[in-house]
Amino acid sequence: MSVRKLLLKPKLIAQSKTLTGLYPHNPKKQTDIPTAERLLRAFYNFTLNLLQQEIMSLLGLSPFITTWWIIRLRN
């Protein structure tokens, strides 16, 4: 089982939420079943945008810890 299936999908369903902005060719498209690849691509250019903040919040991650982790990976 993946983090996406264990954590993200149930929270999206429980909160009746969808994620918007995961499809570069159609940024207004919404999904409640994001693929792991699309979630990772959302963090390719880590700028702590609204989509990234929403994904981190659904996963229970603090923006501070996630920012620190991304910076460490880049160096």
Distance bins in CASP14 RR format, pairs under 12 A and 6 or more apart:
PFRMAT RR
TARGET T0000
AUTHOR 0000-0000-0000
RMODE 2
METHOD distances of the structure
MODEL  1
1 7 0 0 0 0 1 0 0 0 0 0 0
1 8 0 0 0 0 0 1 0 0 0 0 0
1 9 0 0 0 0 0 1 0 0 0 0 0
1 10 0 0 0 0 0 1 0 0 0 0 0
1 36 0 0 0 0 0 1 0 0 0 0 0
2 8 0 0 0 0 1 0 0 0 0 0 0
2 9 0 0 0 0 1 0 0 0 0 0 0
2 34 0 0 0 0 0 1 0 0 0 0 0
2 35 0 0 0 0 1 0 0 0 0 0 0
2 36 1 0 1 0 0 0 0 0 0 0 0
2 37 0 0 0 0 0 1 0 0 0 0 0
2 39 0 0 0 0 1 0 0 0 0 0 0
2 40 0 0 0 0 0 1 0 0 0 0 0
2 59 0 0 0 0 0 1 0 0 0 0 0
3 9 0 0 0 0 1 0 0 0 0 0 0
3 10 0 0 0 0 0 1 0 0 0 0 0
3 11 0 0 0 0 0 1 0 0 0 0 0
3 34 0 0 0 0 0 1 0 0 0 0 0
3 36 1 0 0 1 0 0 0 0 0 0 0
3 39 0 0 0 0 1 0 0 0 0 0 0
3 40 0 0 0 0 0 1 0 0 0 0 0
3 55 0 0 0 0 0 1 0 0 0 0 0
3 56 0 0 0 0 0 1 0 0 0 0 0
3 58 0 0 0 0 0 1 0 0 0 0 0
3 59 1 0 0 1 0 0 0 0 0 0 0
3 60 0 0 0 0 0 1 0 0 0 0 0
3 61 0 0 0 0 0 1 0 0 0 0 0
4 10 0 0 0 0 0 1 0 0 0 0 0
4 11 0 0 0 0 0 1 0 0 0 0 0
4 12 0 0 0 0 1 0 0 0 0 0 0
4 19 0 0 0 0 0 1 0 0 0 0 0
4 22 0 0 0 0 0 1 0 0 0 0 0
4 31 0 0 0 0 0 1 0 0 0 0 0
4 32 0 0 0 0 0 1 0 0 0 0 0
4 33 0 0 0 0 1 0 0 0 0 0 0
4 34 1 0 0 1 0 0 0 0 0 0 0
4 35 1 0 0 1 0 0 0 0 0 0 0
4 36 1 0 1 0 0 0 0 0 0 0 0
4 37 0 0 0 0 1 0 0 0 0 0 0
4 38 0 0 0 0 1 0 0 0 0 0 0
4 39 1 0 0 1 0 0 0 0 0 0 0
4 40 0 0 0 0 1 0 0 0 0 0 0
4 42 0 0 0 0 0 1 0 0 0 0 0
4 55 0 0 0 0 1 0 0 0 0 0 0
4 58 0 0 0 0 0 1 0 0 0 0 0
4 59 0 0 0 0 1 0 0 0 0 0 0
5 11 0 0 0 0 0 1 0 0 0 0 0
5 12 0 0 0 0 0 1 0 0 0 0 0
5 13 0 0 0 0 0 1 0 0 0 0 0
5 33 0 0 0 0 1 0 0 0 0 0 0
5 34 0 0 0 0 0 1 0 0 0 0 0
5 35 0 0 0 0 0 1 0 0 0 0 0
5 36 0 0 0 0 1 0 0 0 0 0 0
5 39 0 0 0 0 0 1 0 0 0 0 0
6 36 0 0 0 0 0 1 0 0 0 0 0
6 58 0 0 0 0 0 1 0 0 0 0 0
6 59 0 0 0 0 0 1 0 0 0 0 0
7 13 0 0 0 0 0 1 0 0 0 0 0
7 14 0 0 0 0 0 1 0 0 0 0 0
7 34 0 0 0 0 0 1 0 0 0 0 0
7 36 0 0 0 0 0 1 0 0 0 0 0
7 39 0 0 0 0 0 1 0 0 0 0 0
7 55 0 0 0 0 0 1 0 0 0 0 0
7 56 0 0 0 0 0 1 0 0 0 0 0
7 57 0 0 0 0 0 1 0 0 0 0 0
7 58 1 0 0 1 0 0 0 0 0 0 0
7 59 1 0 1 0 0 0 0 0 0 0 0
7 60 1 0 0 1 0 0 0 0 0 0 0
7 61 0 0 0 0 1 0 0 0 0 0 0
8 14 0 0 0 0 0 1 0 0 0 0 0
8 15 0 0 0 0 0 1 0 0 0 0 0
8 17 0 0 0 0 0 1 0 0 0 0 0
8 18 0 0 0 0 0 1 0 0 0 0 0
8 19 0 0 0 0 1 0 0 0 0 0 0
8 22 0 0 0 0 0 1 0 0 0 0 0
8 31 0 0 0 0 0 1 0 0 0 0 0
8 32 0 0 0 0 1 0 0 0 0 0 0
8 33 0 0 0 0 1 0 0 0 0 0 0
8 34 1 0 0 1 0 0 0 0 0 0 0
8 35 0 0 0 0 0 1 0 0 0 0 0
8 36 0 0 0 0 1 0 0 0 0 0 0
8 38 0 0 0 0 0 1 0 0 0 0 0
8 39 1 0 0 1 0 0 0 0 0 0 0
8 42 0 0 0 0 0 1 0 0 0 0 0
8 54 0 0 0 0 0 1 0 0 0 0 0
8 55 1 0 0 1 0 0 0 0 0 0 0
8 56 0 0 0 0 0 1 0 0 0 0 0
8 57 0 0 0 0 0 1 0 0 0 0 0
8 58 1 0 1 0 0 0 0 0 0 0 0
8 59 1 0 0 1 0 0 0 0 0 0 0
8 60 0 0 0 0 1 0 0 0 0 0 0
8 61 0 0 0 0 0 1 0 0 0 0 0
9 15 0 0 0 0 0 1 0 0 0 0 0
9 17 0 0 0 0 0 1 0 0 0 0 0
9 18 0 0 0 0 0 1 0 0 0 0 0
9 19 0 0 0 0 0 1 0 0 0 0 0
9 31 0 0 0 0 0 1 0 0 0 0 0
9 32 1 0 0 1 0 0 0 0 0 0 0
9 33 1 0 0 1 0 0 0 0 0 0 0
9 34 0 0 0 0 1 0 0 0 0 0 0
9 35 0 0 0 0 0 1 0 0 0 0 0
9 36 0 0 0 0 0 1 0 0 0 0 0
9 39 0 0 0 0 0 1 0 0 0 0 0
9 58 0 0 0 0 1 0 0 0 0 0 0
9 59 0 0 0 0 0 1 0 0 0 0 0
10 17 0 0 0 0 0 1 0 0 0 0 0
10 32 0 0 0 0 0 1 0 0 0 0 0
10 33 0 0 0 0 0 1 0 0 0 0 0
10 58 0 0 0 0 1 0 0 0 0 0 0
10 59 0 0 0 0 0 1 0 0 0 0 0
11 17 1 0 0 1 0 0 0 0 0 0 0
11 18 0 0 0 0 0 1 0 0 0 0 0
11 19 0 0 0 0 0 1 0 0 0 0 0
11 32 0 0 0 0 0 1 0 0 0 0 0
11 34 0 0 0 0 0 1 0 0 0 0 0
11 54 0 0 0 0 0 1 0 0 0 0 0
11 55 0 0 0 0 0 1 0 0 0 0 0
11 56 0 0 0 0 0 1 0 0 0 0 0
11 57 0 0 0 0 1 0 0 0 0 0 0
11 58 1 0 1 0 0 0 0 0 0 0 0
11 59 0 0 0 0 1 0 0 0 0 0 0
11 60 0 0 0 0 1 0 0 0 0 0 0
12 18 1 0 0 1 0 0 0 0 0 0 0
12 19 1 0 0 1 0 0 0 0 0 0 0
12 20 0 0 0 0 0 1 0 0 0 0 0
12 22 0 0 0 0 0 1 0 0 0 0 0
12 30 0 0 0 0 0 1 0 0 0 0 0
12 31 0 0 0 0 1 0 0 0 0 0 0
12 32 1 0 1 0 0 0 0 0 0 0 0
12 33 1 0 0 1 0 0 0 0 0 0 0
12 34 0 0 0 0 1 0 0 0 0 0 0
12 39 0 0 0 0 0 1 0 0 0 0 0
12 54 0 0 0 0 1 0 0 0 0 0 0
12 55 0 0 0 0 0 1 0 0 0 0 0
12 57 0 0 0 0 0 1 0 0 0 0 0
12 58 1 0 0 1 0 0 0 0 0 0 0
12 59 0 0 0 0 0 1 0 0 0 0 0
13 32 1 0 0 1 0 0 0 0 0 0 0
13 33 0 0 0 0 1 0 0 0 0 0 0
13 58 0 0 0 0 0 1 0 0 0 0 0
14 32 0 0 0 0 0 1 0 0 0 0 0
14 58 0 0 0 0 0 1 0 0 0 0 0
15 32 0 0 0 0 1 0 0 0 0 0 0
15 54 0 0 0 0 0 1 0 0 0 0 0
15 57 0 0 0 0 0 1 0 0 0 0 0
15 58 0 0 0 0 1 0 0 0 0 0 0
16 30 0 0 0 0 0 1 0 0 0 0 0
16 32 0 0 0 0 1 0 0 0 0 0 0
17 30 0 0 0 0 1 0 0 0 0 0 0
17 31 0 0 0 0 0 1 0 0 0 0 0
17 32 1 0 0 1 0 0 0 0 0 0 0
17 33 0 0 0 0 0 1 0 0 0 0 0
17 34 0 0 0 0 0 1 0 0 0 0 0
17 54 0 0 0 0 1 0 0 0 0 0 0
17 55 0 0 0 0 0 1 0 0 0 0 0
17 57 0 0 0 0 0 1 0 0 0 0 0
17 58 1 0 0 1 0 0 0 0 0 0 0
18 28 0 0 0 0 0 1 0 0 0 0 0
18 29 0 0 0 0 1 0 0 0 0 0 0
18 30 1 1 0 0 0 0 0 0 0 0 0
18 31 1 0 1 0 0 0 0 0 0 0 0
18 32 1 0 1 0 0 0 0 0 0 0 0
18 33 0 0 0 0 1 0 0 0 0 0 0
18 34 0 0 0 0 1 0 0 0 0 0 0
18 51 0 0 0 0 0 1 0 0 0 0 0
18 54 0 0 0 0 0 1 0 0 0 0 0
18 58 0 0 0 0 0 1 0 0 0 0 0
19 27 0 0 0 0 0 1 0 0 0 0 0
19 28 0 0 0 0 0 1 0 0 0 0 0
19 29 0 0 0 0 1 0 0 0 0 0 0
19 30 1 0 0 1 0 0 0 0 0 0 0
19 31 1 0 1 0 0 0 0 0 0 0 0
19 32 1 0 0 1 0 0 0 0 0 0 0
19 33 0 0 0 0 1 0 0 0 0 0 0
19 34 1 0 1 0 0 0 0 0 0 0 0
19 35 0 0 0 0 0 1 0 0 0 0 0
19 38 0 0 0 0 1 0 0 0 0 0 0
19 39 0 0 0 0 1 0 0 0 0 0 0
19 42 0 0 0 0 1 0 0 0 0 0 0
19 50 0 0 0 0 0 1 0 0 0 0 0
19 51 1 0 0 1 0 0 0 0 0 0 0
19 52 0 0 0 0 0 1 0 0 0 0 0
19 53 0 0 0 0 0 1 0 0 0 0 0
19 54 1 0 0 1 0 0 0 0 0 0 0
19 55 1 0 0 1 0 0 0 0 0 0 0
19 56 0 0 0 0 0 1 0 0 0 0 0
19 57 0 0 0 0 0 1 0 0 0 0 0
19 58 0 0 0 0 1 0 0 0 0 0 0
19 59 0 0 0 0 0 1 0 0 0 0 0
20 26 0 0 0 0 1 0 0 0 0 0 0
20 27 1 0 0 1 0 0 0 0 0 0 0
20 28 1 0 0 1 0 0 0 0 0 0 0
20 29 1 0 0 1 0 0 0 0 0 0 0
20 30 1 0 1 0 0 0 0 0 0 0 0
20 31 0 0 0 0 1 0 0 0 0 0 0
20 32 0 0 0 0 0 1 0 0 0 0 0
20 34 0 0 0 0 0 1 0 0 0 0 0
20 38 0 0 0 0 0 1 0 0 0 0 0
20 42 0 0 0 0 0 1 0 0 0 0 0
20 49 0 0 0 0 0 1 0 0 0 0 0
20 50 0 0 0 0 1 0 0 0 0 0 0
20 51 1 0 0 1 0 0 0 0 0 0 0
20 54 0 0 0 0 1 0 0 0 0 0 0
20 55 0 0 0 0 0 1 0 0 0 0 0
21 27 1 0 1 0 0 0 0 0 0 0 0
21 28 1 0 0 1 0 0 0 0 0 0 0
21 29 1 0 0 1 0 0 0 0 0 0 0
21 30 0 0 0 0 1 0 0 0 0 0 0
21 31 0 0 0 0 1 0 0 0 0 0 0
21 34 0 0 0 0 1 0 0 0 0 0 0
21 38 0 0 0 0 1 0 0 0 0 0 0
21 39 0 0 0 0 0 1 0 0 0 0 0
21 41 0 0 0 0 0 1 0 0 0 0 0
21 42 1 0 0 1 0 0 0 0 0 0 0
21 49 0 0 0 0 1 0 0 0 0 0 0
21 50 0 0 0 0 1 0 0 0 0 0 0
21 51 1 0 1 0 0 0 0 0 0 0 0
21 52 0 0 0 0 0 1 0 0 0 0 0
21 54 0 0 0 0 1 0 0 0 0 0 0
21 55 0 0 0 0 0 1 0 0 0 0 0
22 28 0 0 0 0 0 1 0 0 0 0 0
22 29 1 0 0 1 0 0 0 0 0 0 0
22 30 0 0 0 0 1 0 0 0 0 0 0
22 31 1 0 0 1 0 0 0 0 0 0 0
22 32 0 0 0 0 0 1 0 0 0 0 0
22 33 0 0 0 0 0 1 0 0 0 0 0
22 34 1 0 1 0 0 0 0 0 0 0 0
22 35 0 0 0 0 1 0 0 0 0 0 0
22 36 0 0 0 0 0 1 0 0 0 0 0
22 37 0 0 0 0 1 0 0 0 0 0 0
22 38 1 0 1 0 0 0 0 0 0 0 0
22 39 1 0 0 1 0 0 0 0 0 0 0
22 40 0 0 0 0 0 1 0 0 0 0 0
22 41 1 0 0 1 0 0 0 0 0 0 0
22 42 1 0 0 1 0 0 0 0 0 0 0
22 43 0 0 0 0 0 1 0 0 0 0 0
22 44 0 0 0 0 0 1 0 0 0 0 0
22 51 1 0 0 1 0 0 0 0 0 0 0
22 52 0 0 0 0 0 1 0 0 0 0 0
22 54 0 0 0 0 0 1 0 0 0 0 0
22 55 0 0 0 0 1 0 0 0 0 0 0
23 29 1 0 1 0 0 0 0 0 0 0 0
23 30 0 0 0 0 1 0 0 0 0 0 0
23 31 1 0 0 1 0 0 0 0 0 0 0
23 34 0 0 0 0 1 0 0 0 0 0 0
23 35 0 0 0 0 0 1 0 0 0 0 0
23 37 0 0 0 0 0 1 0 0 0 0 0
23 38 1 0 0 1 0 0 0 0 0 0 0
23 41 0 0 0 0 1 0 0 0 0 0 0
23 42 0 0 0 0 0 1 0 0 0 0 0
23 51 0 0 0 0 0 1 0 0 0 0 0
24 37 0 0 0 0 0 1 0 0 0 0 0
24 38 0 0 0 0 1 0 0 0 0 0 0
24 41 1 0 0 1 0 0 0 0 0 0 0
24 42 0 0 0 0 1 0 0 0 0 0 0
24 44 0 0 0 0 0 1 0 0 0 0 0
24 45 0 0 0 0 0 1 0 0 0 0 0
24 51 0 0 0 0 0 1 0 0 0 0 0
25 38 0 0 0 0 0 1 0 0 0 0 0
26 38 0 0 0 0 0 1 0 0 0 0 0
27 42 0 0 0 0 0 1 0 0 0 0 0
27 49 0 0 0 0 0 1 0 0 0 0 0
27 50 0 0 0 0 0 1 0 0 0 0 0
27 51 0 0 0 0 1 0 0 0 0 0 0
29 38 0 0 0 0 0 1 0 0 0 0 0
30 51 0 0 0 0 0 1 0 0 0 0 0
30 54 0 0 0 0 0 1 0 0 0 0 0
31 38 1 0 0 1 0 0 0 0 0 0 0
31 39 0 0 0 0 0 1 0 0 0 0 0
31 42 0 0 0 0 0 1 0 0 0 0 0
31 51 0 0 0 0 0 1 0 0 0 0 0
31 55 0 0 0 0 0 1 0 0 0 0 0
32 58 0 0 0 0 0 1 0 0 0 0 0
33 39 0 0 0 0 0 1 0 0 0 0 0
34 40 0 0 0 0 0 1 0 0 0 0 0
34 41 0 0 0 0 0 1 0 0 0 0 0
34 42 0 0 0 0 1 0 0 0 0 0 0
34 51 0 0 0 0 0 1 0 0 0 0 0
34 54 0 0 0 0 0 1 0 0 0 0 0
34 55 0 0 0 0 1 0 0 0 0 0 0
34 58 0 0 0 0 1 0 0 0 0 0 0
34 59 0 0 0 0 0 1 0 0 0 0 0
35 41 0 0 0 0 1 0 0 0 0 0 0
35 42 0 0 0 0 0 1 0 0 0 0 0
36 42 0 0 0 0 0 1 0 0 0 0 0
36 43 0 0 0 0 0 1 0 0 0 0 0
36 55 0 0 0 0 0 1 0 0 0 0 0
37 43 0 0 0 0 0 1 0 0 0 0 0
37 44 0 0 0 0 0 1 0 0 0 0 0
38 44 0 0 0 0 0 1 0 0 0 0 0
38 51 0 0 0 0 0 1 0 0 0 0 0
38 55 0 0 0 0 0 1 0 0 0 0 0
39 51 0 0 0 0 1 0 0 0 0 0 0
39 52 0 0 0 0 1 0 0 0 0 0 0
39 54 0 0 0 0 0 1 0 0 0 0 0
39 55 1 0 0 1 0 0 0 0 0 0 0
39 56 0 0 0 0 0 1 0 0 0 0 0
39 58 0 0 0 0 1 0 0 0 0 0 0
39 59 0 0 0 0 1 0 0 0 0 0 0
40 46 0 0 0 0 0 1 0 0 0 0 0
40 52 0 0 0 0 0 1 0 0 0 0 0
40 55 0 0 0 0 0 1 0 0 0 0 0
40 70 0 0 0 0 0 1 0 0 0 0 0
41 51 0 0 0 0 0 1 0 0 0 0 0
41 52 0 0 0 0 0 1 0 0 0 0 0
41 55 0 0 0 0 0 1 0 0 0 0 0
42 48 0 0 0 0 0 1 0 0 0 0 0
42 49 0 0 0 0 1 0 0 0 0 0 0
42 50 0 0 0 0 0 1 0 0 0 0 0
42 51 1 0 1 0 0 0 0 0 0 0 0
42 52 1 0 0 1 0 0 0 0 0 0 0
42 53 0 0 0 0 0 1 0 0 0 0 0
42 54 0 0 0 0 1 0 0 0 0 0 0
42 55 1 0 0 1 0 0 0 0 0 0 0
42 56 0 0 0 0 0 1 0 0 0 0 0
42 58 0 0 0 0 0 1 0 0 0 0 0
42 59 0 0 0 0 0 1 0 0 0 0 0
43 49 0 0 0 0 1 0 0 0 0 0 0
43 51 0 0 0 0 1 0 0 0 0 0 0
43 52 1 0 0 1 0 0 0 0 0 0 0
43 53 0 0 0 0 0 1 0 0 0 0 0
43 54 0 0 0 0 0 1 0 0 0 0 0
43 55 1 0 0 1 0 0 0 0 0 0 0
43 56 0 0 0 0 1 0 0 0 0 0 0
43 59 0 0 0 0 0 1 0 0 0 0 0
43 61 0 0 0 0 0 1 0 0 0 0 0
43 63 0 0 0 0 0 1 0 0 0 0 0
43 66 0 0 0 0 1 0 0 0 0 0 0
43 67 0 0 0 0 0 1 0 0 0 0 0
43 69 0 0 0 0 0 1 0 0 0 0 0
43 70 1 0 0 1 0 0 0 0 0 0 0
43 73 0 0 0 0 0 1 0 0 0 0 0
43 74 0 0 0 0 0 1 0 0 0 0 0
44 51 0 0 0 0 0 1 0 0 0 0 0
44 52 0 0 0 0 0 1 0 0 0 0 0
44 70 0 0 0 0 0 1 0 0 0 0 0
44 73 0 0 0 0 0 1 0 0 0 0 0
44 74 0 0 0 0 0 1 0 0 0 0 0
45 51 0 0 0 0 0 1 0 0 0 0 0
45 52 0 0 0 0 1 0 0 0 0 0 0
45 70 0 0 0 0 0 1 0 0 0 0 0
45 74 0 0 0 0 0 1 0 0 0 0 0
46 52 1 0 0 1 0 0 0 0 0 0 0
46 53 0 0 0 0 0 1 0 0 0 0 0
46 55 0 0 0 0 0 1 0 0 0 0 0
46 56 0 0 0 0 0 1 0 0 0 0 0
46 63 0 0 0 0 0 1 0 0 0 0 0
46 66 0 0 0 0 1 0 0 0 0 0 0
46 67 1 0 0 1 0 0 0 0 0 0 0
46 68 0 0 0 0 0 1 0 0 0 0 0
46 69 0 0 0 0 1 0 0 0 0 0 0
46 70 1 0 1 0 0 0 0 0 0 0 0
46 71 0 0 0 0 1 0 0 0 0 0 0
46 72 0 0 0 0 0 1 0 0 0 0 0
46 73 0 0 0 0 1 0 0 0 0 0 0
46 74 0 0 0 0 1 0 0 0 0 0 0
47 53 0 0 0 0 0 1 0 0 0 0 0
47 63 0 0 0 0 0 1 0 0 0 0 0
47 67 0 0 0 0 0 1 0 0 0 0 0
47 70 0 0 0 0 0 1 0 0 0 0 0
48 54 0 0 0 0 0 1 0 0 0 0 0
48 55 0 0 0 0 0 1 0 0 0 0 0
48 56 0 0 0 0 1 0 0 0 0 0 0
48 57 0 0 0 0 0 1 0 0 0 0 0
48 61 0 0 0 0 0 1 0 0 0 0 0
48 62 0 0 0 0 0 1 0 0 0 0 0
48 63 1 0 0 1 0 0 0 0 0 0 0
48 64 0 0 0 0 0 1 0 0 0 0 0
48 66 0 0 0 0 1 0 0 0 0 0 0
48 67 1 0 0 1 0 0 0 0 0 0 0
48 68 0 0 0 0 0 1 0 0 0 0 0
48 70 0 0 0 0 1 0 0 0 0 0 0
48 71 0 0 0 0 0 1 0 0 0 0 0
49 55 0 0 0 0 0 1 0 0 0 0 0
49 56 0 0 0 0 0 1 0 0 0 0 0
49 63 0 0 0 0 0 1 0 0 0 0 0
50 56 0 0 0 0 0 1 0 0 0 0 0
50 57 0 0 0 0 0 1 0 0 0 0 0
50 63 0 0 0 0 0 1 0 0 0 0 0
51 57 0 0 0 0 0 1 0 0 0 0 0
51 58 0 0 0 0 0 1 0 0 0 0 0
52 58 0 0 0 0 0 1 0 0 0 0 0
52 59 0 0 0 0 0 1 0 0 0 0 0
52 61 0 0 0 0 0 1 0 0 0 0 0
52 63 0 0 0 0 1 0 0 0 0 0 0
52 66 0 0 0 0 1 0 0 0 0 0 0
52 67 0 0 0 0 1 0 0 0 0 0 0
52 70 0 0 0 0 1 0 0 0 0 0 0
53 59 0 0 0 0 0 1 0 0 0 0 0
53 60 0 0 0 0 0 1 0 0 0 0 0
53 61 0 0 0 0 1 0 0 0 0 0 0
53 62 0 0 0 0 0 1 0 0 0 0 0
53 63 1 0 0 1 0 0 0 0 0 0 0
53 64 0 0 0 0 0 1 0 0 0 0 0
53 66 0 0 0 0 1 0 0 0 0 0 0
53 67 0 0 0 0 0 1 0 0 0 0 0
54 60 0 0 0 0 0 1 0 0 0 0 0
54 61 0 0 0 0 0 1 0 0 0 0 0
54 63 0 0 0 0 0 1 0 0 0 0 0
55 61 0 0 0 0 1 0 0 0 0 0 0
55 63 0 0 0 0 0 1 0 0 0 0 0
55 66 0 0 0 0 1 0 0 0 0 0 0
56 62 1 0 0 1 0 0 0 0 0 0 0
56 63 1 0 1 0 0 0 0 0 0 0 0
56 64 0 0 0 0 0 1 0 0 0 0 0
56 65 0 0 0 0 1 0 0 0 0 0 0
56 66 1 0 1 0 0 0 0 0 0 0 0
56 67 0 0 0 0 1 0 0 0 0 0 0
56 69 0 0 0 0 0 1 0 0 0 0 0
56 70 0 0 0 0 0 1 0 0 0 0 0
57 63 0 0 0 0 1 0 0 0 0 0 0
57 66 0 0 0 0 0 1 0 0 0 0 0
59 65 0 0 0 0 0 1 0 0 0 0 0
59 66 0 0 0 0 1 0 0 0 0 0 0
60 66 0 0 0 0 1 0 0 0 0 0 0
61 67 0 0 0 0 0 1 0 0 0 0 0
61 68 0 0 0 0 0 1 0 0 0 0 0
61 69 0 0 0 0 1 0 0 0 0 0 0
61 70 0 0 0 0 0 1 0 0 0 0 0
62 68 0 0 0 0 1 0 0 0 0 0 0
62 69 0 0 0 0 0 1 0 0 0 0 0
63 69 0 0 0 0 0 1 0 0 0 0 0
63 70 0 0 0 0 0 1 0 0 0 0 0
64 70 0 0 0 0 0 1 0 0 0 0 0
64 71 0 0 0 0 0 1 0 0 0 0 0
65 71 0 0 0 0 0 1 0 0 0 0 0
65 72 0 0 0 0 0 1 0 0 0 0 0
66 72 0 0 0 0 0 1 0 0 0 0 0
66 73 0 0 0 0 0 1 0 0 0 0 0
67 73 0 0 0 0 0 1 0 0 0 0 0
67 74 0 0 0 0 0 1 0 0 0 0 0
68 74 0 0 0 0 0 1 0 0 0 0 0
68 75 0 0 0 0 0 1 0 0 0 0 0
69 75 0 0 0 0 0 1 0 0 0 0 0
END
